[in-house]
């Protein structure tokens, strides 16, 4: 089972060496994400609003003893 949510977040900081960005989510929390290699990440990115897609997946396995 998977659930996908699209949100607009603000870039608070970038880690150019590790290609990561810390985003402020709509609820005020901040979270750091790995950025895809094909996305240009620069210091000028800080302050930009971005749309991100978050997918959460759950897998359940049932077996008989």
N, CA, C, O and CB atoms as a CASP TS submission, in Angstrom:
PFRMAT TS
TARGET T0000
AUTHOR 0000-0000-0000
METHOD Language model
MODEL 1
PARENT N/A
ATOM      1  N   UNK     1       0.839  -1.159   0.000  1.00  0.00           N
ATOM      2  CA  UNK     1       0.000   0.000   0.000  1.00  0.00           C
ATOM      3  C   UNK     1       0.895   1.236   0.000  1.00  0.00           C
ATOM      4  O   UNK     1       1.872   1.282   0.747  1.00  0.00           O
ATOM      5  CB  UNK     1      -0.961  -0.010   1.209  1.00  0.00           C
ATOM      6  N   UNK     2       0.589   2.216  -0.804  1.00  0.00           N
ATOM      7  CA  UNK     2       1.383   3.442  -0.870  1.00  0.00           C
ATOM      8  C   UNK     2       0.466   4.658  -0.897  1.00  0.00           C
ATOM      9  O   UNK     2      -0.640   4.611  -1.434  1.00  0.00           O
ATOM     10  CB  UNK     2       2.303   3.434  -2.110  1.00  0.00           C
ATOM     11  N   UNK     3       0.949   5.742  -0.309  1.00  0.00           N
ATOM     12  CA  UNK     3       0.201   6.993  -0.282  1.00  0.00           C
ATOM     13  C   UNK     3       1.147   8.097  -0.722  1.00  0.00           C
ATOM     14  O   UNK     3       2.256   8.202  -0.196  1.00  0.00           O
ATOM     15  CB  UNK     3      -0.397   7.283   1.142  1.00  0.00           C
ATOM     16  N   UNK     4       0.734   8.921  -1.675  1.00  0.00           N
ATOM     17  CA  UNK     4       1.565  10.008  -2.170  1.00  0.00           C
ATOM     18  C   UNK     4       0.898  11.337  -1.865  1.00  0.00           C
ATOM     19  O   UNK     4      -0.295  11.522  -2.102  1.00  0.00           O
ATOM     20  CB  UNK     4       1.820   9.862  -3.683  1.00  0.00           C
ATOM     21  N   UNK     5       1.703  12.271  -1.327  1.00  0.00           N
ATOM     22  CA  UNK     5       1.215  13.600  -0.971  1.00  0.00           C
ATOM     23  C   UNK     5       2.113  14.629  -1.640  1.00  0.00           C
ATOM     24  O   UNK     5       3.333  14.466  -1.660  1.00  0.00           O
ATOM     25  CB  UNK     5       1.184  13.804   0.580  1.00  0.00           C
ATOM     26  N   UNK     6       1.527  15.681  -2.186  1.00  0.00           N
ATOM     27  CA  UNK     6       2.286  16.769  -2.786  1.00  0.00           C
ATOM     28  C   UNK     6       2.147  17.999  -1.902  1.00  0.00           C
ATOM     29  O   UNK     6       1.034  18.402  -1.565  1.00  0.00           O
ATOM     30  CB  UNK     6       1.802  17.064  -4.237  1.00  0.00           C
ATOM     31  N   UNK     7       3.286  18.604  -1.520  1.00  0.00           N
ATOM     32  CA  UNK     7       3.258  19.788  -0.672  1.00  0.00           C
ATOM     33  C   UNK     7       4.224  20.840  -1.206  1.00  0.00           C
ATOM     34  O   UNK     7       5.186  20.523  -1.905  1.00  0.00           O
ATOM     35  CB  UNK     7       3.609  19.424   0.782  1.00  0.00           C
ATOM     36  N   UNK     8       3.949  22.101  -0.863  1.00  0.00           N
ATOM     37  CA  UNK     8       4.858  23.194  -1.183  1.00  0.00           C
ATOM     38  C   UNK     8       5.657  23.493   0.073  1.00  0.00           C
ATOM     39  O   UNK     8       5.089  23.676   1.150  1.00  0.00           O
ATOM     40  CB  UNK     8       4.086  24.467  -1.694  1.00  0.00           C
ATOM     41  N   UNK     9       6.980  23.542  -0.067  1.00  0.00           N
ATOM     42  CA  UNK     9       7.862  23.781   1.066  1.00  0.00           C
ATOM     43  C   UNK     9       8.863  24.867   0.702  1.00  0.00           C
ATOM     44  O   UNK     9       9.052  25.185  -0.472  1.00  0.00           O
ATOM     45  CB  UNK     9       8.591  22.481   1.487  1.00  0.00           C
ATOM     46  N   UNK    10       9.504  25.435   1.727  1.00  0.00           N
ATOM     47  CA  UNK    10      10.502  26.482   1.514  1.00  0.00           C
ATOM     48  C   UNK    10      11.878  25.918   1.819  1.00  0.00           C
ATOM     49  O   UNK    10      12.069  25.254   2.838  1.00  0.00           O
ATOM     50  CB  UNK    10      10.208  27.731   2.396  1.00  0.00           C
ATOM     51  N   UNK    11      12.844  26.182   0.934  1.00  0.00           N
ATOM     52  CA  UNK    11      14.216  25.709   1.129  1.00  0.00           C
ATOM     53  C   UNK    11      14.871  26.582   2.197  1.00  0.00           C
ATOM     54  O   UNK    11      15.000  27.794   2.019  1.00  0.00           O
ATOM     55  CB  UNK    11      15.034  25.749  -0.217  1.00  0.00           C
ATOM     56  N   UNK    12      15.289  25.963   3.316  1.00  0.00           N
ATOM     57  CA  UNK    12      15.916  26.691   4.410  1.00  0.00           C
ATOM     58  C   UNK    12      17.446  26.653   4.306  1.00  0.00           C
ATOM     59  O   UNK    12      18.113  27.625   4.660  1.00  0.00           O
ATOM     60  CB  UNK    12      15.466  26.111   5.752  1.00  0.00           C
ATOM     61  N   UNK    13      18.006  25.533   3.820  1.00  0.00           N
ATOM     62  CA  UNK    13      19.455  25.421   3.640  1.00  0.00           C
ATOM     63  C   UNK    13      19.752  24.306   2.657  1.00  0.00           C
ATOM     64  O   UNK    13      18.914  23.442   2.400  1.00  0.00           O
ATOM     65  CB  UNK    13      20.171  25.162   4.991  1.00  0.00           C
ATOM     66  N   UNK    14      20.977  24.340   2.105  1.00  0.00           N
ATOM     67  CA  UNK    14      21.403  23.296   1.177  1.00  0.00           C
ATOM     68  C   UNK    14      22.771  22.780   1.600  1.00  0.00           C
ATOM     69  O   UNK    14      23.595  23.526   2.128  1.00  0.00           O
ATOM     70  CB  UNK    14      21.443  23.827  -0.284  1.00  0.00           C
ATOM     71  N   UNK    15      22.997  21.511   1.365  1.00  0.00           N
ATOM     72  CA  UNK    15      24.286  20.862   1.589  1.00  0.00           C
ATOM     73  C   UNK    15      24.769  20.435   0.212  1.00  0.00           C
ATOM     74  O   UNK    15      24.400  19.370  -0.282  1.00  0.00           O
ATOM     75  CB  UNK    15      24.181  19.626   2.599  1.00  0.00           C
ATOM     76  N   UNK    16      25.599  21.273  -0.406  1.00  0.00           N
ATOM     77  CA  UNK    16      26.029  21.022  -1.777  1.00  0.00           C
ATOM     78  C   UNK    16      26.889  19.767  -1.881  1.00  0.00           C
ATOM     79  O   UNK    16      26.805  19.042  -2.872  1.00  0.00           O
ATOM     80  CB  UNK    16      26.797  22.219  -2.312  1.00  0.00           C
ATOM     81  N   UNK    17      27.711  19.503  -0.874  1.00  0.00           N
ATOM     82  CA  UNK    17      28.603  18.345  -0.900  1.00  0.00           C
ATOM     83  C   UNK    17      27.824  17.036  -0.960  1.00  0.00           C
ATOM     84  O   UNK    17      28.169  16.133  -1.723  1.00  0.00           O
ATOM     85  CB  UNK    17      29.510  18.352   0.323  1.00  0.00           C
ATOM     86  N   UNK    18      26.767  16.939  -0.148  1.00  0.00           N
ATOM     87  CA  UNK    18      25.980  15.708  -0.078  1.00  0.00           C
ATOM     88  C   UNK    18      24.695  15.769  -0.887  1.00  0.00           C
ATOM     89  O   UNK    18      23.905  14.824  -0.862  1.00  0.00           O
ATOM     90  CB  UNK    18      25.651  15.398   1.349  1.00  0.00           C
ATOM     91  N   UNK    19      24.473  16.864  -1.602  1.00  0.00           N
ATOM     92  CA  UNK    19      23.302  17.094  -2.457  1.00  0.00           C
ATOM     93  C   UNK    19      22.002  16.868  -1.678  1.00  0.00           C
ATOM     94  O   UNK    19      21.148  16.070  -2.062  1.00  0.00           O
ATOM     95  CB  UNK    19      23.348  16.167  -3.691  1.00  0.00           C
ATOM     96  N   UNK    20      21.889  17.611  -0.559  1.00  0.00           N
ATOM     97  CA  UNK    20      20.710  17.546   0.303  1.00  0.00           C
ATOM     98  C   UNK    20      20.164  18.947   0.527  1.00  0.00           C
ATOM     99  O   UNK    20      20.890  19.936   0.428  1.00  0.00           O
ATOM    100  CB  UNK    20      21.047  16.873   1.656  1.00  0.00           C
ATOM    101  N   UNK    21      18.878  19.015   0.828  1.00  0.00           N
ATOM    102  CA  UNK    21      18.241  20.300   1.122  1.00  0.00           C
ATOM    103  C   UNK    21      17.375  20.149   2.364  1.00  0.00           C
ATOM    104  O   UNK    21      16.681  19.146   2.533  1.00  0.00           O
ATOM    105  CB  UNK    21      17.391  20.799  -0.086  1.00  0.00           C
ATOM    106  N   UNK    22      17.422  21.156   3.230  1.00  0.00           N
ATOM    107  CA  UNK    22      16.549  21.185   4.389  1.00  0.00           C
ATOM    108  C   UNK    22      15.367  22.074   4.037  1.00  0.00           C
ATOM    109  O   UNK    22      15.532  23.235   3.662  1.00  0.00           O
ATOM    110  CB  UNK    22      17.299  21.698   5.670  1.00  0.00           C
ATOM    111  N   UNK    23      14.163  21.504   4.166  1.00  0.00           N
ATOM    112  CA  UNK    23      12.945  22.202   3.782  1.00  0.00           C
ATOM    113  C   UNK    23      12.083  22.486   4.994  1.00  0.00           C
ATOM    114  O   UNK    23      12.039  21.702   5.941  1.00  0.00           O
ATOM    115  CB  UNK    23      12.162  21.392   2.758  1.00  0.00           C
ATOM    116  N   UNK    24      11.391  23.629   4.952  1.00  0.00           N
ATOM    117  CA  UNK    24      10.394  23.929   5.973  1.00  0.00           C
ATOM    118  C   UNK    24       9.047  23.543   5.386  1.00  0.00           C
ATOM    119  O   UNK    24       8.612  24.087   4.372  1.00  0.00           O
ATOM    120  CB  UNK    24      10.429  25.448   6.410  1.00  0.00           C
ATOM    121  N   UNK    25       8.397  22.594   6.045  1.00  0.00           N
ATOM    122  CA  UNK    25       7.117  22.080   5.570  1.00  0.00           C
ATOM    123  C   UNK    25       5.989  23.021   5.986  1.00  0.00           C
ATOM    124  O   UNK    25       6.185  23.878   6.848  1.00  0.00           O
ATOM    125  CB  UNK    25       6.865  20.657   6.114  1.00  0.00           C
ATOM    126  N   UNK    26       4.811  22.868   5.382  1.00  0.00           N
ATOM    127  CA  UNK    26       3.693  23.773   5.670  1.00  0.00           C
ATOM    128  C   UNK    26       3.313  23.843   7.158  1.00  0.00           C
ATOM    129  O   UNK    26       2.801  24.864   7.617  1.00  0.00           O
ATOM    130  CB  UNK    26       2.490  23.342   4.875  1.00  0.00           C
ATOM    131  N   UNK    27       3.563  22.762   7.911  1.00  0.00           N
ATOM    132  CA  UNK    27       3.206  22.771   9.339  1.00  0.00           C
ATOM    133  C   UNK    27       4.302  23.393  10.208  1.00  0.00           C
ATOM    134  O   UNK    27       4.188  23.407  11.434  1.00  0.00           O
ATOM    135  CB  UNK    27       2.924  21.349   9.815  1.00  0.00           C
ATOM    136  N   UNK    28       5.371  23.911   9.573  1.00  0.00           N
ATOM    137  CA  UNK    28       6.442  24.570  10.308  1.00  0.00           C
ATOM    138  C   UNK    28       7.634  23.684  10.628  1.00  0.00           C
ATOM    139  O   UNK    28       8.711  24.189  10.945  1.00  0.00           O
ATOM    140  CB  UNK    28       5.904  25.113  11.564  1.00  0.00           C
ATOM    141  N   UNK    29       7.459  22.374  10.551  1.00  0.00           N
ATOM    142  CA  UNK    29       8.580  21.461  10.806  1.00  0.00           C
ATOM    143  C   UNK    29       9.615  21.585   9.695  1.00  0.00           C
ATOM    144  O   UNK    29       9.277  21.961   8.572  1.00  0.00           O
ATOM    145  CB  UNK    29       8.084  19.997  10.920  1.00  0.00           C
ATOM    146  N   UNK    30      10.879  21.270   9.999  1.00  0.00           N
ATOM    147  CA  UNK    30      11.910  21.206   8.970  1.00  0.00           C
ATOM    148  C   UNK    30      12.377  19.768   8.844  1.00  0.00           C
ATOM    149  O   UNK    30      12.426  19.024   9.824  1.00  0.00           O
ATOM    150  CB  UNK    30      13.099  22.152   9.299  1.00  0.00           C
ATOM    151  N   UNK    31      12.721  19.391   7.623  1.00  0.00           N
ATOM    152  CA  UNK    31      13.191  18.031   7.351  1.00  0.00           C
ATOM    153  C   UNK    31      14.210  18.102   6.222  1.00  0.00           C
ATOM    154  O   UNK    31      14.049  18.872   5.275  1.00  0.00           O
ATOM    155  CB  UNK    31      12.002  17.073   6.979  1.00  0.00           C
ATOM    156  N   UNK    32      15.261  17.293   6.329  1.00  0.00           N
ATOM    157  CA  UNK    32      16.300  17.260   5.305  1.00  0.00           C
ATOM    158  C   UNK    32      16.044  16.103   4.352  1.00  0.00           C
ATOM    159  O   UNK    32      15.762  14.981   4.773  1.00  0.00           O
ATOM    160  CB  UNK    32      17.700  17.136   5.945  1.00  0.00           C
ATOM    161  N   UNK    33      16.148  16.399   3.049  1.00  0.00           N
ATOM    162  CA  UNK    33      15.901  15.405   2.004  1.00  0.00           C
ATOM    163  C   UNK    33      17.107  15.293   1.084  1.00  0.00           C
ATOM    164  O   UNK    33      17.797  16.279   0.829  1.00  0.00           O
ATOM    165  CB  UNK    33      14.646  15.768   1.194  1.00  0.00           C
ATOM    166  N   UNK    34      17.354  14.100   0.594  1.00  0.00           N
ATOM    167  CA  UNK    34      18.336  13.906  -0.465  1.00  0.00           C
ATOM    168  C   UNK    34      17.687  14.401  -1.756  1.00  0.00           C
ATOM    169  O   UNK    34      16.523  14.108  -2.027  1.00  0.00           O
ATOM    170  CB  UNK    34      18.793  12.388  -0.579  1.00  0.00           C
ATOM    171  N   UNK    35      18.455  15.156  -2.552  1.00  0.00           N
ATOM    172  CA  UNK    35      17.927  15.738  -3.786  1.00  0.00           C
ATOM    173  C   UNK    35      18.415  14.894  -4.965  1.00  0.00           C
ATOM    174  O   UNK    35      19.576  14.486  -5.010  1.00  0.00           O
ATOM    175  CB  UNK    35      18.370  17.238  -3.944  1.00  0.00           C
ATOM    176  N   UNK    36      17.520  14.640  -5.912  1.00  0.00           N
ATOM    177  CA  UNK    36      17.898  13.850  -7.100  1.00  0.00           C
ATOM    178  C   UNK    36      19.085  14.487  -7.799  1.00  0.00           C
ATOM    179  O   UNK    36      19.216  15.711  -7.805  1.00  0.00           O
ATOM    180  CB  UNK    36      16.709  13.725  -8.083  1.00  0.00           C
ATOM    181  N   UNK    37      19.961  13.665  -8.393  1.00  0.00           N
ATOM    182  CA  UNK    37      21.153  14.188  -9.067  1.00  0.00           C
ATOM    183  C   UNK    37      20.847  15.124 -10.238  1.00  0.00           C
ATOM    184  O   UNK    37      21.661  15.991 -10.556  1.00  0.00           O
ATOM    185  CB  UNK    37      21.985  13.047  -9.561  1.00  0.00           C
ATOM    186  N   UNK    38      19.689  14.964 -10.882  1.00  0.00           N
ATOM    187  CA  UNK    38      19.372  15.798 -12.041  1.00  0.00           C
ATOM    188  C   UNK    38      18.788  17.160 -11.647  1.00  0.00           C
ATOM    189  O   UNK    38      18.490  17.976 -12.519  1.00  0.00           O
ATOM    190  CB  UNK    38      18.396  15.068 -12.943  1.00  0.00           C
ATOM    191  N   UNK    39      18.621  17.414 -10.336  1.00  0.00           N
ATOM    192  CA  UNK    39      18.099  18.696  -9.861  1.00  0.00           C
ATOM    193  C   UNK    39      19.273  19.603  -9.516  1.00  0.00           C
ATOM    194  O   UNK    39      20.132  19.239  -8.713  1.00  0.00           O
ATOM    195  CB  UNK    39      17.161  18.505  -8.624  1.00  0.00           C
ATOM    196  N   UNK    40      19.307  20.792 -10.128  1.00  0.00           N
ATOM    197  CA  UNK    40      20.385  21.739  -9.867  1.00  0.00           C
ATOM    198  C   UNK    40      20.190  22.337  -8.478  1.00  0.00           C
ATOM    199  O   UNK    40      19.137  22.891  -8.164  1.00  0.00           O
ATOM    200  CB  UNK    40      20.427  22.857 -10.952  1.00  0.00           C
ATOM    201  N   UNK    41      21.223  22.212  -7.658  1.00  0.00           N
ATOM    202  CA  UNK    41      21.160  22.697  -6.286  1.00  0.00           C
ATOM    203  C   UNK    41      22.296  23.694  -6.087  1.00  0.00           C
ATOM    204  O   UNK    41      23.467  23.340  -6.226  1.00  0.00           O
ATOM    205  CB  UNK    41      21.251  21.517  -5.257  1.00  0.00           C
ATOM    206  N   UNK    42      21.955  24.939  -5.762  1.00  0.00           N
ATOM    207  CA  UNK    42      22.956  25.984  -5.551  1.00  0.00           C
ATOM    208  C   UNK    42      22.619  26.748  -4.273  1.00  0.00           C
ATOM    209  O   UNK    42      21.539  26.580  -3.706  1.00  0.00           O
ATOM    210  CB  UNK    42      23.022  26.951  -6.773  1.00  0.00           C
ATOM    211  N   UNK    43      23.550  27.588  -3.826  1.00  0.00           N
ATOM    212  CA  UNK    43      23.295  28.416  -2.643  1.00  0.00           C
ATOM    213  C   UNK    43      22.128  29.358  -2.888  1.00  0.00           C
ATOM    214  O   UNK    43      21.438  29.746  -1.945  1.00  0.00           O
ATOM    215  CB  UNK    43      24.548  29.217  -2.263  1.00  0.00           C
ATOM    216  N   UNK    44      21.898  29.731  -4.149  1.00  0.00           N
ATOM    217  CA  UNK    44      20.792  30.621  -4.494  1.00  0.00           C
ATOM    218  C   UNK    44      19.435  29.940  -4.336  1.00  0.00           C
ATOM    219  O   UNK    44      18.398  30.604  -4.368  1.00  0.00           O
ATOM    220  CB  UNK    44      20.953  31.122  -5.918  1.00  0.00           C
ATOM    221  N   UNK    45      19.438  28.631  -4.169  1.00  0.00           N
ATOM    222  CA  UNK    45      18.200  27.876  -3.993  1.00  0.00           C
ATOM    223  C   UNK    45      17.542  28.196  -2.650  1.00  0.00           C
ATOM    224  O   UNK    45      16.324  28.078  -2.513  1.00  0.00           O
ATOM    225  CB  UNK    45      18.477  26.374  -4.099  1.00  0.00           C
ATOM    226  N   UNK    46      18.349  28.602  -1.653  1.00  0.00           N
ATOM    227  CA  UNK    46      17.824  28.903  -0.317  1.00  0.00           C
ATOM    228  C   UNK    46      16.792  30.026  -0.423  1.00  0.00           C
ATOM    229  O   UNK    46      17.044  31.061  -1.039  1.00  0.00           O
ATOM    230  CB  UNK    46      18.976  29.302   0.661  1.00  0.00           C
ATOM    231  N   UNK    47      15.639  29.806   0.183  1.00  0.00           N
ATOM    232  CA  UNK    47      14.549  30.773   0.154  1.00  0.00           C
ATOM    233  C   UNK    47      13.505  30.470  -0.906  1.00  0.00           C
ATOM    234  O   UNK    47      12.407  31.025  -0.873  1.00  0.00           O
ATOM    235  CB  UNK    47      15.097  32.141  -0.070  1.00  0.00           C
ATOM    236  N   UNK    48      13.835  29.600  -1.841  1.00  0.00           N
ATOM    237  CA  UNK    48      12.900  29.260  -2.914  1.00  0.00           C
ATOM    238  C   UNK    48      11.776  28.371  -2.380  1.00  0.00           C
ATOM    239  O   UNK    48      11.966  27.608  -1.433  1.00  0.00           O
ATOM    240  CB  UNK    48      13.638  28.554  -4.074  1.00  0.00           C
ATOM    241  N   UNK    49      10.610  28.483  -3.002  1.00  0.00           N
ATOM    242  CA  UNK    49       9.518  27.566  -2.709  1.00  0.00           C
ATOM    243  C   UNK    49       9.563  26.446  -3.730  1.00  0.00           C
ATOM    244  O   UNK    49       9.721  26.683  -4.928  1.00  0.00           O
ATOM    245  CB  UNK    49       8.135  28.294  -2.727  1.00  0.00           C
ATOM    246  N   UNK    50       9.421  25.224  -3.241  1.00  0.00           N
ATOM    247  CA  UNK    50       9.477  24.057  -4.108  1.00  0.00           C
ATOM    248  C   UNK    50       8.274  23.169  -3.832  1.00  0.00           C
ATOM    249  O   UNK    50       7.732  23.166  -2.726  1.00  0.00           O
ATOM    250  CB  UNK    50      10.796  23.275  -3.903  1.00  0.00           C
ATOM    251  N   UNK    51       7.869  22.427  -4.829  1.00  0.00           N
ATOM    252  CA  UNK    51       6.805  21.441  -4.669  1.00  0.00           C
ATOM    253  C   UNK    51       7.473  20.081  -4.600  1.00  0.00           C
ATOM    254  O   UNK    51       8.234  19.704  -5.490  1.00  0.00           O
ATOM    255  CB  UNK    51       5.753  21.511  -5.844  1.00  0.00           C
ATOM    256  N   UNK    52       7.183  19.350  -3.538  1.00  0.00           N
ATOM    257  CA  UNK    52       7.769  18.019  -3.396  1.00  0.00           C
ATOM    258  C   UNK    52       6.657  16.983  -3.317  1.00  0.00           C
ATOM    259  O   UNK    52       5.536  17.268  -2.895  1.00  0.00           O
ATOM    260  CB  UNK    52       8.677  17.942  -2.141  1.00  0.00           C
ATOM    261  N   UNK    53       6.999  15.791  -3.731  1.00  0.00           N
ATOM    262  CA  UNK    53       6.061  14.670  -3.681  1.00  0.00           C
ATOM    263  C   UNK    53       6.642  13.651  -2.711  1.00  0.00           C
ATOM    264  O   UNK    53       7.747  13.150  -2.921  1.00  0.00           O
ATOM    265  CB  UNK    53       5.818  14.037  -5.113  1.00  0.00           C
ATOM    266  N   UNK    54       5.909  13.345  -1.659  1.00  0.00           N
ATOM    267  CA  UNK    54       6.341  12.388  -0.649  1.00  0.00           C
ATOM    268  C   UNK    54       5.490  11.137  -0.783  1.00  0.00           C
ATOM    269  O   UNK    54       4.261  11.203  -0.764  1.00  0.00           O
ATOM    270  CB  UNK    54       6.234  12.987   0.787  1.00  0.00           C
ATOM    271  N   UNK    55       6.155   9.995  -0.919  1.00  0.00           N
ATOM    272  CA  UNK    55       5.455   8.718  -1.028  1.00  0.00           C
ATOM    273  C   UNK    55       5.811   7.856   0.172  1.00  0.00           C
ATOM    274  O   UNK    55       6.985   7.614   0.450  1.00  0.00           O
ATOM    275  CB  UNK    55       5.813   7.991  -2.354  1.00  0.00           C
ATOM    276  N   UNK    56       4.808   7.404   0.865  1.00  0.00           N
ATOM    277  CA  UNK    56       4.993   6.499   1.988  1.00  0.00           C
ATOM    278  C   UNK    56       4.405   5.154   1.595  1.00  0.00           C
ATOM    279  O   UNK    56       3.310   5.080   1.038  1.00  0.00           O
ATOM    280  CB  UNK    56       4.330   7.055   3.294  1.00  0.00           C
ATOM    281  N   UNK    57       5.143   4.094   1.890  1.00  0.00           N
ATOM    282  CA  UNK    57       4.678   2.754   1.552  1.00  0.00           C
ATOM    283  C   UNK    57       4.670   1.880   2.802  1.00  0.00           C
ATOM    284  O   UNK    57       5.521   2.014   3.682  1.00  0.00           O
ATOM    285  CB  UNK    57       5.567   2.125   0.454  1.00  0.00           C
ATOM    286  N   UNK    58       3.697   0.989   2.859  1.00  0.00           N
ATOM    287  CA  UNK    58       3.590   0.044   3.962  1.00  0.00           C
ATOM    288  C   UNK    58       3.447  -1.348   3.358  1.00  0.00           C
ATOM    289  O   UNK    58       2.647  -1.564   2.448  1.00  0.00           O
ATOM    290  CB  UNK    58       2.381   0.390   4.906  1.00  0.00           C
ATOM    291  N   UNK    59       4.226  -2.280   3.873  1.00  0.00           N
ATOM    292  CA  UNK    59       4.122  -3.665   3.434  1.00  0.00           C
ATOM    293  C   UNK    59       3.832  -4.544   4.655  1.00  0.00           C
ATOM    294  O   UNK    59       4.455  -4.379   5.704  1.00  0.00           O
ATOM    295  CB  UNK    59       5.430  -4.126   2.706  1.00  0.00           C
ATOM    296  N   UNK    60       2.916  -5.445   4.519  1.00  0.00           N
ATOM    297  CA  UNK    60       2.552  -6.340   5.605  1.00  0.00           C
ATOM    298  C   UNK    60       2.672  -7.773   5.091  1.00  0.00           C
ATOM    299  O   UNK    60       2.196  -8.109   4.007  1.00  0.00           O
ATOM    300  CB  UNK    60       1.105  -6.040   6.132  1.00  0.00           C
ATOM    301  N   UNK    61       3.316  -8.599   5.897  1.00  0.00           N
ATOM    302  CA  UNK    61       3.445 -10.001   5.555  1.00  0.00           C
ATOM    303  C   UNK    61       2.730 -10.829   6.620  1.00  0.00           C
ATOM    304  O   UNK    61       2.943 -10.630   7.816  1.00  0.00           O
ATOM    305  CB  UNK    61       4.939 -10.413   5.431  1.00  0.00           C
ATOM    306  N   UNK    62       1.890 -11.747   6.185  1.00  0.00           N
ATOM    307  CA  UNK    62       1.167 -12.634   7.105  1.00  0.00           C
ATOM    308  C   UNK    62       1.547 -14.056   6.778  1.00  0.00           C
ATOM    309  O   UNK    62       1.485 -14.486   5.626  1.00  0.00           O
ATOM    310  CB  UNK    62      -0.379 -12.436   7.009  1.00  0.00           C
ATOM    311  N   UNK    63       1.944 -14.787   7.818  1.00  0.00           N
ATOM    312  CA  UNK    63       2.299 -16.186   7.579  1.00  0.00           C
ATOM    313  C   UNK    63       1.707 -17.044   8.697  1.00  0.00           C
ATOM    314  O   UNK    63       1.501 -16.575   9.817  1.00  0.00           O
ATOM    315  CB  UNK    63       3.852 -16.367   7.498  1.00  0.00           C
ATOM    316  N   UNK    64       1.439 -18.305   8.372  1.00  0.00           N
ATOM    317  CA  UNK    64       0.919 -19.237   9.365  1.00  0.00           C
ATOM    318  C   UNK    64       2.088 -19.857  10.128  1.00  0.00           C
ATOM    319  O   UNK    64       3.140 -20.142   9.556  1.00  0.00           O
ATOM    320  CB  UNK    64       0.047 -20.339   8.693  1.00  0.00           C
ATOM    321  N   UNK    65       1.885 -20.060  11.430  1.00  0.00           N
ATOM    322  CA  UNK    65       2.966 -20.686  12.225  1.00  0.00           C
ATOM    323  C   UNK    65       3.130 -22.150  11.915  1.00  0.00           C
ATOM    324  O   UNK    65       3.990 -22.811  12.497  1.00  0.00           O
ATOM    325  CB  UNK    65       2.700 -20.522  13.705  1.00  0.00           C
TER
END
